């Protein structure tokens, strides 16, 4: 039996579920097709950071808009997603890093953003009493924070379903073809006929793009995380480092999550993400040097999720080359916080053909060689 | 210790010790990592240095381990006691901590010989202090002779009777043995009696143990259908029911036991395929006739690949080592077959008793899938049956999702103590077979690792390789 809907979303991660939710709110009928189950990969197993701090410039307007939604997330999805506005801080370990933070802050001020605030040695100690004596300062965003990623993704899914979205799990997209003005999506179960197709396939987004004739230079890696047994409460904000890879947060139950993007190996065909303990060792050393209390932490679990990385470190968001195609993938290990707004942007594009958010830098054709781009412009 | 071995064996119980001996005979460079300070595993724990108990108390079977331990010491393999293996990767990179130093080494072949764990026994109050397992009761007796008077033993299975008997032999007073074996199991087991009679030594041993317990005047109460632990800060009484009325025994120490199951933490974390064994009610790694798992170069030997007991583990260890030696090119197929033949025959004989034991001591569903909503399932995170029921009701489809819904299985033990209960509970709530529910996705470190140890991890590049 051929299923029909106004739109199909490929991928049941945070972005797919958010697109489905925002489209459903605007009266569009949506089917989400997920090859595993919702939140199985990067969306469900990431570090849960909800930050504007340190974002690439093109992402800042989107990240700021997303933050507005995060602070009222229960209004959107009927669940608090365990969002905690704990603040986020990026630590400078020497004068040069501190100067780097100053430069960054002034760059942002010039662009009209003042959420990132530089702090000195004393303020850093007030904020992080456990910080190592060698740290000289930092940069803070006070109302950034963290949330529970799996719970958040599931909340988006449930809310979308309550608005009529159908979520098909363990259904794989096999082929996509245009037939009489609609997209025929052949799947491992029934085919779908839809006028609108949205690629939110995360670390598999490039495969969907290839089916649509739009290859992109995406790579899959497996950012690694580790969590400790419960510890006495010692750190409130999420802690990052200016010069090194680190993201560390302590949850209300006392456990400490350490990540920051150290990469393990991803094998997409088998859904496996393997750990690389050499990299985790470097991450552990960074944590122990910036917060010496961490030396005594007992690591109870390490894991990795499969994520798609673009060469320039920012995602693909926007219309595809063919009518009725939209993309939102390749978030390069910092897509979770953007989830709530990206769905809204895609819904803008689908329903009105335009969006007020500046998405130019995320065009899918930005990786084309110049002659290719010219040829596309002519046709 | 080297940074690379042809063969690495994890565990120095009967399977690991026998595997090491077989490898040494054929001259492969091998290492045995074991968490304990001395060889023997759980079954032959402290076999080289028994504490204040004499040979008669532990029984003659225990001393077979001494020979294996002596061979391990003398055979020329690197035996590393006090070694915690916290990861084995699918490419056979091994993470191990010895004396506070964590390091990565590699091996061409790995034999996982990590044995068995006691099956969880989730009854009301099972998490109270001084409610322990029969296995830990035996540890107290074997290594420290710390056993205290007045304990109640409750449950089913050979180990329960053995430990109660050992207590009696050691002159430690046992208040009662509450036997939870369903009476119907006795009738079902008679079907397998013919097979069991071909291994009469096990039947005789069981009869001897129970006779010894009764002779010592210990009340042996059969057909216990309900069980709960009472107490505020620690257990103070056991209540049980055979028919309508609850009975009460005051006790400040209770040992629970309802059989052993494969310890699958390491094999799962490596990525080996596992299947549900309905006869033994447990997950076990899929292995071929040489013990090799679905991950190339990784074999599982002993109770870790299905419960067959200590003697079978020894034969399986030998067979797995010969398989590994063949894959290494150390021996050819003919030599492998020739050397394995006696072990295979002995293994087949050992297995004859299993259908009888599995049927007789099959723990009933009401002690595996706790019917009471308030019974704690995950001890670490204090998640009860009601919380799991609620998670399933809102769409949780398996153990991995359950972690995100409820934190069940996310504490320091990483599901070792609740995994089986969770698989069976979700199967019960969803009315699906356990095989479709699956198990926790386990990740290294499978044993807690200090962050400082990880920060100073010694990698092969940095050491003597």
Boltz contact constraints between the chains, C-beta under 6 A:
constraints:
  - contact:
      token1: [A, 150]
      token2: [B, 404]
      max_distance: 6.0
  - contact:
      token1: [A, 229]
      token2: [B, 412]
      max_distance: 6.0
  - contact:
      token1: [A, 277]
      token2: [B, 95]
      max_distance: 6.0
  - contact:
      token1: [A, 278]
      token2: [B, 459]
      max_distance: 6.0
  - contact:
      token1: [A, 281]
      token2: [B, 454]
      max_distance: 6.0
  - contact:
      token1: [A, 281]
      token2: [B, 457]
      max_distance: 6.0
  - contact:
      token1: [A, 284]
      token2: [B, 451]
      max_distance: 6.0
  - contact:
      token1: [A, 284]
      token2: [B, 454]
      max_distance: 6.0
  - contact:
      token1: [A, 284]
      token2: [B, 455]
      max_distance: 6.0
  - contact:
      token1: [A, 285]
      token2: [B, 455]
      max_distance: 6.0
  - contact:
      token1: [A, 288]
      token2: [B, 451]
      max_distance: 6.0
  - contact:
      token1: [A, 288]
      token2: [B, 455]
      max_distance: 6.0
  - contact:
      token1: [A, 294]
      token2: [B, 451]
      max_distance: 6.0
  - contact:
      token1: [A, 295]
      token2: [B, 451]
      max_distance: 6.0
  - contact:
      token1: [A, 295]
      token2: [B, 452]
      max_distance: 6.0
  - contact:
      token1: [A, 297]
      token2: [B, 451]
      max_distance: 6.0
  - contact:
      token1: [A, 298]
      token2: [B, 448]
      max_distance: 6.0
  - contact:
      token1: [A, 299]
      token2: [B, 445]
      max_distance: 6.0
  - contact:
      token1: [A, 299]
      token2: [B, 449]
      max_distance: 6.0
  - contact:
      token1: [A, 299]
      token2: [B, 451]
      max_distance: 6.0
  - contact:
      token1: [A, 300]
      token2: [B, 412]
      max_distance: 6.0
  - contact:
      token1: [A, 300]
      token2: [B, 448]
      max_distance: 6.0
  - contact:
      token1: [A, 301]
      token2: [B, 443]
      max_distance: 6.0
  - contact:
      token1: [A, 302]
      token2: [B, 443]
      max_distance: 6.0
  - contact:
      token1: [A, 302]
      token2: [B, 444]
      max_distance: 6.0
  - contact:
      token1: [A, 303]
      token2: [B, 443]
      max_distance: 6.0
